[in-house]
């Protein structure tokens, strides 16, 4: 016989799921997107906390290796369903370069989180959006207006302020690794903009996971060690959290408006300050907080300008299409 309440749980479960879906459906797209973005920020903070916690025993390259293994395990069931579509590409060399840059960026990023306070490393990681401006000009041949250039310059001024905690400029290896990692991540994002013209995001994700694992193996071998059972579980959790971070971020951006979702992503700085203070007794200094605020403000402005430009371009395209349709109707 079933236990008391077992039948009730089975009967109520579909009703609770339906109620949850109804509740979510009643929310606006931006609210639902914000929930996904908050989940991404929390998962990212949990992942970087594990990176810092395990950093004393496992090198950044080794952590990157386990991060990629976990990512492939998560994606494997989807890849098996249609492996031909997952691996189809017409630009293998760009994929190789993008994956190599992403792997090096991840290793440098993990190194920065191991050696720096969580809040400082998070703040410097936001410079990824600032690097996109010059890369868009040189690689994608996009036109940069004076306002976007000015916002980028102001953002990097905030970086310089963060790098002068005692009033003197101090660029040590962890900070340099964080900046280099942000630049390489911006490079992979620029490559993604090129590749999405004829490749699906799923294909790019699969290649990033598989090639990332291949590129992570050689540096991981130089510091290889077999993890203890508890550490292995934590490393796998860290890797899964990395995939969850990406999935929630993409879902949030897909559902909500990009200009509205961008500020939500910066909540991970708040979570990083809290995690650093509670778990590692690290508090950011006033210059770090002011510099981070300048970087966040500059990147938010750039995001808003891009959003406005995209809306203007879409409106112009819609107007041109309507004029063409009217002209064809009159000609017919």
C-alpha positions as a Markdown table, in Angstrom:
| # | Residue | x | y | z |
|---|---|---|---|---|
| 1 | Unk | 0.0 | 0.0 | 0.0 |
| 2 | Unk | 1.2 | 3.5 | -0.7 |
| 3 | Unk | 2.3 | 5.7 | 2.3 |
| 4 | Unk | -0.1 | 8.2 | 3.7 |
| 5 | Unk | -0.1 | 11.3 | 1.5 |
| 6 | Unk | 1.7 | 9.7 | -1.3 |
| 7 | Unk | -1.3 | 9.6 | -3.6 |
| 8 | Unk | -2.1 | 13.2 | -2.7 |
| 9 | Unk | 1.4 | 14.3 | -3.7 |
| 10 | Unk | 1.1 | 12.5 | -7.0 |
| 11 | Unk | -2.3 | 14.1 | -7.6 |
| 12 | Unk | -1.3 | 17.6 | -6.6 |
| 13 | Unk | 2.0 | 17.7 | -8.4 |
| 14 | Unk | 0.5 | 18.4 | -11.9 |
| 15 | Unk | -1.7 | 21.0 | -10.3 |
| 16 | Unk | 1.2 | 22.8 | -8.7 |
| 17 | Unk | 3.2 | 22.7 | -11.9 |
| 18 | Unk | 0.2 | 24.1 | -13.8 |
| 19 | Unk | -0.2 | 26.8 | -11.1 |
| 20 | Unk | 3.5 | 27.7 | -11.4 |
| 21 | Unk | 3.2 | 28.0 | -15.2 |
| 22 | Unk | 0.1 | 30.1 | -14.9 |
| 23 | Unk | 1.9 | 32.4 | -12.4 |
| 24 | Unk | 4.9 | 32.8 | -14.7 |
| 25 | Unk | 2.7 | 33.3 | -17.8 |
| 26 | Unk | 1.0 | 36.2 | -15.9 |
| 27 | Unk | 4.3 | 38.0 | -15.5 |
| 28 | Unk | 5.6 | 40.4 | -18.1 |
| 29 | Unk | 8.5 | 39.2 | -20.4 |
| 30 | Unk | 10.9 | 41.6 | -18.7 |
| 31 | Unk | 10.0 | 40.3 | -15.2 |
| 32 | Unk | 10.4 | 36.6 | -16.4 |
| 33 | Unk | 13.6 | 37.6 | -18.0 |
| 34 | Unk | 14.8 | 39.2 | -14.8 |
| 35 | Unk | 14.2 | 36.0 | -12.9 |
| 36 | Unk | 16.4 | 34.1 | -15.3 |
| 37 | Unk | 19.1 | 36.8 | -15.1 |
| 38 | Unk | 19.0 | 36.7 | -11.3 |
| 39 | Unk | 19.3 | 32.9 | -11.5 |
| 40 | Unk | 22.3 | 33.3 | -13.8 |
| 41 | Unk | 24.0 | 35.8 | -11.4 |
| 42 | Unk | 23.5 | 33.5 | -8.4 |
| 43 | Unk | 24.8 | 30.5 | -10.3 |
| 44 | Unk | 27.8 | 32.5 | -11.5 |
| 45 | Unk | 28.6 | 33.6 | -7.9 |
| 46 | Unk | 28.3 | 30.1 | -6.6 |
| 47 | Unk | 30.7 | 28.9 | -9.4 |
| 48 | Unk | 33.3 | 31.5 | -8.7 |
| 49 | Unk | 33.0 | 30.8 | -5.0 |
| 50 | Unk | 33.9 | 27.2 | -5.7 |
| 51 | Unk | 36.7 | 28.3 | -8.0 |
| 52 | Unk | 38.2 | 30.3 | -5.2 |
| 53 | Unk | 37.6 | 27.6 | -2.5 |
| 54 | Unk | 39.2 | 24.9 | -4.6 |
| 55 | Unk | 42.0 | 27.2 | -5.9 |
| 56 | Unk | 44.5 | 26.2 | -3.2 |
| 57 | Unk | 44.6 | 22.6 | -4.4 |
| 58 | Unk | 43.7 | 22.8 | -8.1 |
| 59 | Unk | 45.3 | 25.0 | -10.7 |
| 60 | Unk | 43.1 | 27.2 | -13.0 |
| 61 | Unk | 43.9 | 25.0 | -16.0 |
| 62 | Unk | 42.8 | 21.9 | -14.1 |
| 63 | Unk | 39.6 | 23.6 | -13.0 |
| 64 | Unk | 39.0 | 24.6 | -16.6 |
| 65 | Unk | 39.4 | 21.0 | -17.6 |
| 66 | Unk | 36.8 | 19.8 | -15.2 |
| 67 | Unk | 34.5 | 22.7 | -16.1 |
| 68 | Unk | 34.6 | 21.6 | -19.8 |
| 69 | Unk | 34.1 | 17.9 | -18.9 |
| 70 | Unk | 30.9 | 18.8 | -16.9 |
| 71 | Unk | 29.7 | 20.9 | -19.8 |
| 72 | Unk | 30.0 | 18.1 | -22.3 |
| 73 | Unk | 28.2 | 15.7 | -19.9 |
| 74 | Unk | 25.3 | 18.1 | -19.7 |
| 75 | Unk | 25.2 | 18.6 | -23.5 |
| 76 | Unk | 25.8 | 15.0 | -24.4 |
| 77 | Unk | 22.1 | 13.9 | -24.5 |
| 78 | Unk | 21.2 | 16.7 | -26.8 |
| 79 | Unk | 24.2 | 16.2 | -29.1 |
| 80 | Unk | 23.5 | 12.5 | -29.5 |
| 81 | Unk | 20.0 | 13.2 | -30.8 |
| 82 | Unk | 21.4 | 15.0 | -33.9 |
| 83 | Unk | 25.1 | 15.0 | -33.9 |
| 84 | Unk | 25.4 | 15.9 | -37.6 |
| 85 | Unk | 23.6 | 19.2 | -37.0 |
| 86 | Unk | 25.5 | 19.9 | -33.8 |
| 87 | Unk | 28.9 | 19.6 | -35.5 |
| 88 | Unk | 28.0 | 21.0 | -39.0 |
| 89 | Unk | 30.2 | 24.1 | -39.8 |
| 90 | Unk | 31.5 | 25.9 | -42.8 |
| 91 | Unk | 34.1 | 27.9 | -40.9 |
| 92 | Unk | 36.2 | 25.5 | -38.9 |
| 93 | Unk | 39.2 | 27.8 | -38.5 |
| 94 | Unk | 37.2 | 30.6 | -36.9 |
| 95 | Unk | 35.6 | 28.0 | -34.5 |
| 96 | Unk | 39.1 | 26.7 | -33.6 |
| 97 | Unk | 40.4 | 30.2 | -32.9 |
| 98 | Unk | 37.3 | 31.2 | -30.9 |
| 99 | Unk | 37.5 | 28.0 | -28.8 |
| 100 | Unk | 41.2 | 28.5 | -28.1 |
| 101 | Unk | 40.6 | 32.1 | -27.1 |
| 102 | Unk | 37.7 | 31.1 | -24.9 |
| 103 | Unk | 39.8 | 28.4 | -23.1 |
| 104 | Unk | 42.7 | 30.7 | -22.4 |
| 105 | Unk | 40.2 | 33.3 | -21.2 |
| 106 | Unk | 38.6 | 30.8 | -18.8 |
| 107 | Unk | 42.0 | 29.8 | -17.4 |
| 108 | Unk | 43.0 | 33.4 | -16.9 |
| 109 | Unk | 39.6 | 34.2 | -15.4 |
| 110 | Unk | 39.8 | 31.3 | -12.9 |
| 111 | Unk | 43.3 | 32.5 | -11.9 |
| 112 | Unk | 42.0 | 36.0 | -11.2 |
| 113 | Unk | 39.2 | 34.7 | -9.1 |
| 114 | Unk | 41.6 | 32.5 | -7.1 |
| 115 | Unk | 44.1 | 35.3 | -6.4 |
| 116 | Unk | 41.8 | 38.4 | -6.1 |
| 117 | Unk | 38.9 | 39.3 | -3.9 |
| 118 | Unk | 35.6 | 38.1 | -5.6 |
| 119 | Unk | 34.3 | 41.7 | -5.9 |
| 120 | Unk | 37.5 | 43.0 | -7.5 |
| 121 | Unk | 37.6 | 40.1 | -10.0 |
| 122 | Unk | 34.0 | 40.6 | -10.8 |
| 123 | Unk | 34.4 | 44.3 | -11.4 |
| 124 | Unk | 37.3 | 43.8 | -13.8 |
| 125 | Unk | 35.3 | 41.1 | -15.7 |
| 126 | Unk | 32.8 | 43.8 | -16.6 |
| 127 | Unk | 35.4 | 45.4 | -18.9 |
| 128 | Unk | 34.4 | 42.8 | -21.4 |
| 129 | Unk | 31.7 | 45.1 | -22.7 |
| 130 | Unk | 34.2 | 48.0 | -23.0 |
| 131 | Unk | 36.5 | 45.8 | -25.1 |
| 132 | Unk | 33.6 | 45.2 | -27.5 |
| 133 | Unk | 33.7 | 48.8 | -28.8 |
| 134 | Unk | 37.2 | 48.8 | -30.3 |
| 135 | Unk | 36.8 | 45.2 | -31.5 |
| 136 | Unk | 33.5 | 46.1 | -33.3 |
| 137 | Unk | 35.4 | 48.8 | -35.1 |
| 138 | Unk | 38.4 | 46.9 | -36.1 |
| 139 | Unk | 36.9 | 43.4 | -36.7 |
| 140 | Unk | 33.2 | 44.0 | -37.6 |
| 141 | Unk | 33.9 | 47.4 | -39.3 |
| 142 | Unk | 31.1 | 49.0 | -37.3 |
| 143 | Unk | 30.8 | 52.8 | -37.0 |
| 144 | Unk | 31.5 | 54.2 | -33.6 |
| 145 | Unk | 29.9 | 57.4 | -32.6 |
| 146 | Unk | 31.5 | 60.0 | -30.2 |
| 147 | Unk | 29.1 | 59.1 | -27.4 |
| 148 | Unk | 30.1 | 55.4 | -27.5 |
| 149 | Unk | 33.8 | 56.2 | -27.7 |
| 150 | Unk | 33.4 | 58.6 | -24.8 |
| 151 | Unk | 31.6 | 56.0 | -22.7 |
| 152 | Unk | 34.3 | 53.5 | -23.4 |
| 153 | Unk | 37.0 | 55.9 | -22.4 |
| 154 | Unk | 35.1 | 56.8 | -19.2 |
| 155 | Unk | 34.7 | 53.0 | -18.4 |
| 156 | Unk | 38.5 | 52.4 | -18.7 |
| 157 | Unk | 39.1 | 55.4 | -16.4 |
| 158 | Unk | 37.0 | 53.5 | -13.9 |
| 159 | Unk | 39.3 | 50.5 | -14.4 |
| 160 | Unk | 42.4 | 52.7 | -13.7 |
| 161 | Unk | 40.7 | 53.9 | -10.5 |
| 162 | Unk | 40.2 | 50.3 | -9.4 |
| 163 | Unk | 43.8 | 49.6 | -10.1 |
| 164 | Unk | 45.0 | 52.4 | -7.7 |
| 165 | Unk | 43.7 | 51.1 | -4.3 |
| 166 | Unk | 46.4 | 53.0 | -2.4 |
| 167 | Unk | 46.6 | 56.1 | -4.7 |
| 168 | Unk | 49.4 | 54.5 | -6.8 |
| 169 | Unk | 48.8 | 52.6 | -10.0 |
| 170 | Unk | 49.3 | 48.9 | -9.3 |
| 171 | Unk | 48.8 | 46.3 | -12.1 |
| 172 | Unk | 49.7 | 42.9 | -10.7 |
| 173 | Unk | 49.5 | 39.5 | -12.4 |
| 174 | Unk | 45.9 | 38.7 | -11.2 |
| 175 | Unk | 44.5 | 42.0 | -12.3 |
| 176 | Unk | 46.4 | 41.7 | -15.7 |
| 177 | Unk | 44.9 | 38.2 | -16.0 |
| 178 | Unk | 41.4 | 39.5 | -15.3 |
| 179 | Unk | 41.8 | 42.3 | -18.0 |
| 180 | Unk | 43.3 | 39.8 | -20.5 |
| 181 | Unk | 40.5 | 37.4 | -19.8 |
| 182 | Unk | 37.8 | 40.1 | -20.4 |
| 183 | Unk | 39.5 | 41.0 | -23.7 |
| 184 | Unk | 39.6 | 37.4 | -24.9 |
| 185 | Unk | 35.9 | 36.9 | -23.9 |
| 186 | Unk | 35.1 | 40.0 | -25.8 |
| 187 | Unk | 37.0 | 38.5 | -28.8 |
| 188 | Unk | 34.9 | 35.3 | -28.6 |
| 189 | Unk | 31.7 | 37.4 | -28.4 |
| 190 | Unk | 32.8 | 39.3 | -31.6 |
| 191 | Unk | 33.5 | 36.0 | -33.2 |
| 192 | Unk | 30.0 | 34.8 | -32.2 |
| 193 | Unk | 28.5 | 37.8 | -33.9 |
| 194 | Unk | 30.2 | 36.7 | -37.1 |
| 195 | Unk | 29.4 | 33.0 | -36.8 |
| 196 | Unk | 25.7 | 33.4 | -35.9 |
| 197 | Unk | 25.1 | 34.7 | -39.5 |
| 198 | Unk | 25.2 | 31.1 | -40.7 |
| 199 | Unk | 25.5 | 29.0 | -37.5 |
| 200 | Unk | 23.0 | 28.2 | -34.8 |
| 201 | Unk | 23.9 | 29.2 | -31.1 |
| 202 | Unk | 23.6 | 25.5 | -30.3 |
| 203 | Unk | 26.4 | 24.6 | -32.7 |
| 204 | Unk | 28.6 | 27.3 | -31.3 |
| 205 | Unk | 27.9 | 26.0 | -27.8 |
| 206 | Unk | 28.8 | 22.4 | -28.7 |
| 207 | Unk | 32.1 | 23.4 | -30.4 |
| 208 | Unk | 33.0 | 25.6 | -27.4 |
| 209 | Unk | 32.5 | 22.7 | -25.1 |
| 210 | Unk | 34.2 | 20.0 | -27.2 |
| 211 | Unk | 37.1 | 22.1 | -28.5 |
| 212 | Unk | 37.4 | 23.8 | -25.1 |
| 213 | Unk | 38.0 | 20.4 | -23.5 |
| 214 | Unk | 40.7 | 19.5 | -26.1 |
| 215 | Unk | 42.5 | 22.8 | -25.6 |
| 216 | Unk | 42.3 | 22.5 | -21.8 |
| 217 | Unk | 43.9 | 19.1 | -21.7 |
| 218 | Unk | 47.6 | 20.1 | -22.4 |
| 219 | Unk | 47.9 | 22.8 | -19.7 |
| 220 | Unk | 45.9 | 20.7 | -17.2 |
| 221 | Unk | 48.5 | 17.9 | -17.6 |
| 222 | Unk | 51.2 | 20.1 | -16.2 |
| 223 | Unk | 49.4 | 20.4 | -12.9 |
| 224 | Unk | 47.5 | 17.2 | -13.0 |
| 225 | Unk | 46.3 | 15.6 | -9.8 |
| 226 | Unk | 43.5 | 13.1 | -9.0 |
| 227 | Unk | 40.9 | 14.8 | -6.9 |
| 228 | Unk | 39.6 | 13.5 | -3.7 |
| 229 | Unk | 36.0 | 12.2 | -3.9 |
| 230 | Unk | 34.5 | 15.3 | -2.2 |
| 231 | Unk | 36.6 | 17.6 | -4.4 |
| 232 | Unk | 35.5 | 15.7 | -7.5 |
| 233 | Unk | 31.9 | 16.4 | -6.6 |
| 234 | Unk | 32.6 | 20.0 | -6.1 |
| 235 | Unk | 34.5 | 20.3 | -9.4 |
| 236 | Unk | 31.6 | 18.7 | -11.2 |
| 237 | Unk | 29.1 | 21.0 | -9.5 |
| 238 | Unk | 31.3 | 24.0 | -10.5 |
| 239 | Unk | 31.2 | 22.8 | -14.1 |
| 240 | Unk | 27.5 | 22.3 | -14.1 |
| 241 | Unk | 27.0 | 25.8 | -12.5 |
| 242 | Unk | 29.0 | 27.2 | -15.4 |
| 243 | Unk | 26.5 | 25.6 | -17.9 |
| 244 | Unk | 23.6 | 26.8 | -15.8 |
| 245 | Unk | 25.0 | 30.3 | -15.8 |
| 246 | Unk | 25.1 | 30.4 | -19.6 |
| 247 | Unk | 21.7 | 28.8 | -20.1 |
| 248 | Unk | 19.9 | 31.1 | -17.7 |
| 249 | Unk | 21.7 | 34.2 | -19.2 |
| 250 | Unk | 20.7 | 33.2 | -22.7 |
| 251 | Unk | 17.1 | 32.5 | -21.6 |
| 252 | Unk | 16.8 | 35.8 | -19.8 |
| 253 | Unk | 18.2 | 37.8 | -22.8 |
| 254 | Unk | 15.9 | 35.8 | -25.1 |
| 255 | Unk | 12.7 | 36.5 | -23.1 |
| 256 | Unk | 13.4 | 40.0 | -21.8 |
| 257 | Unk | 14.5 | 43.3 | -23.5 |
| 258 | Unk | 18.3 | 43.5 | -23.7 |
| 259 | Unk | 18.4 | 47.0 | -22.3 |
| 260 | Unk | 16.3 | 46.0 | -19.3 |
| 261 | Unk | 18.2 | 42.8 | -18.7 |
| 262 | Unk | 21.7 | 44.2 | -18.8 |
| 263 | Unk | 21.4 | 46.0 | -15.3 |
| 264 | Unk | 20.2 | 42.7 | -13.8 |
| 265 | Unk | 23.5 | 41.0 | -14.8 |
| 266 | Unk | 25.4 | 43.4 | -12.6 |
| 267 | Unk | 23.7 | 42.1 | -9.5 |
| 268 | Unk | 26.5 | 39.5 | -9.5 |
| 269 | Unk | 28.8 | 42.2 | -8.2 |
| 270 | Unk | 26.5 | 42.6 | -5.2 |
| 271 | Unk | 26.4 | 38.8 | -4.7 |
| 272 | Unk | 30.2 | 38.7 | -5.0 |
| 273 | Unk | 30.7 | 41.4 | -2.3 |
| 274 | Unk | 28.4 | 39.4 | 0.0 |
| 275 | Unk | 30.1 | 36.0 | -0.7 |
| 276 | Unk | 33.5 | 37.5 | -0.3 |
| 277 | Unk | 32.6 | 39.2 | 3.0 |
| 278 | Unk | 30.8 | 36.2 | 4.5 |
| 279 | Unk | 33.0 | 33.3 | 3.3 |
| 280 | Unk | 36.5 | 34.9 | 2.7 |
| 281 | Unk | 36.3 | 38.0 | 5.0 |
| 282 | Unk | 37.2 | 40.2 | 2.0 |
| 283 | Unk | 35.7 | 43.7 | 1.6 |
| 284 | Unk | 36.3 | 45.9 | -1.4 |
| 285 | Unk | 37.9 | 49.3 | -0.8 |
| 286 | Unk | 36.2 | 52.6 | -1.7 |
| 287 | Unk | 38.2 | 53.1 | -4.9 |
| 288 | Unk | 37.2 | 49.6 | -6.1 |
| 289 | Unk | 33.5 | 50.4 | -5.5 |
| 290 | Unk | 33.7 | 53.8 | -7.2 |
| 291 | Unk | 35.7 | 52.4 | -10.1 |
| 292 | Unk | 33.2 | 49.5 | -10.4 |
| 293 | Unk | 30.3 | 51.9 | -10.4 |
| 294 | Unk | 31.9 | 53.9 | -13.3 |
| 295 | Unk | 32.6 | 50.7 | -15.3 |
| 296 | Unk | 29.0 | 49.5 | -14.8 |
| 297 | Unk | 27.6 | 52.9 | -15.6 |
| 298 | Unk | 29.6 | 53.1 | -18.8 |
| 299 | Unk | 28.7 | 49.6 | -20.0 |
| 300 | Unk | 25.0 | 50.2 | -19.2 |
| 301 | Unk | 25.1 | 53.4 | -21.3 |
| 302 | Unk | 26.7 | 51.5 | -24.2 |
| 303 | Unk | 24.1 | 48.8 | -23.9 |
| 304 | Unk | 21.3 | 51.4 | -23.9 |
| 305 | Unk | 22.8 | 53.1 | -27.0 |
| 306 | Unk | 23.0 | 49.9 | -28.9 |
| 307 | Unk | 19.4 | 49.1 | -27.9 |
| 308 | Unk | 18.2 | 52.4 | -29.2 |
| 309 | Unk | 20.2 | 52.1 | -32.5 |
| 310 | Unk | 18.8 | 48.6 | -33.0 |
| 311 | Unk | 15.2 | 49.9 | -32.6 |
| 312 | Unk | 15.9 | 52.7 | -35.0 |
| 313 | Unk | 17.4 | 50.3 | -37.6 |
| 314 | Unk | 14.4 | 47.9 | -37.2 |
| 315 | Unk | 11.9 | 50.7 | -37.6 |
| 316 | Unk | 13.7 | 51.9 | -40.7 |
| 317 | Unk | 13.8 | 48.4 | -42.2 |
| 318 | Unk | 10.0 | 48.0 | -41.4 |
| 319 | Unk | 9.2 | 51.3 | -43.1 |
| 320 | Unk | 11.3 | 50.4 | -46.2 |
| 321 | Unk | 9.6 | 47.0 | -46.4 |
| 322 | Unk | 6.2 | 48.7 | -46.1 |
| 323 | Unk | 7.1 | 51.1 | -48.9 |
| 324 | Unk | 8.2 | 48.3 | -51.1 |
| 325 | Unk | 5.0 | 46.4 | -50.5 |
| 326 | Unk | 2.9 | 49.4 | -51.3 |
| 327 | Unk | 4.9 | 50.1 | -54.5 |
| 328 | Unk | 4.4 | 46.5 | -55.6 |
| 329 | Unk | 0.7 | 46.7 | -54.9 |
| 330 | Unk | 0.3 | 50.0 | -56.8 |
| 331 | Unk | 2.3 | 48.5 | -59.7 |
| 332 | Unk | 0.1 | 45.4 | -59.7 |
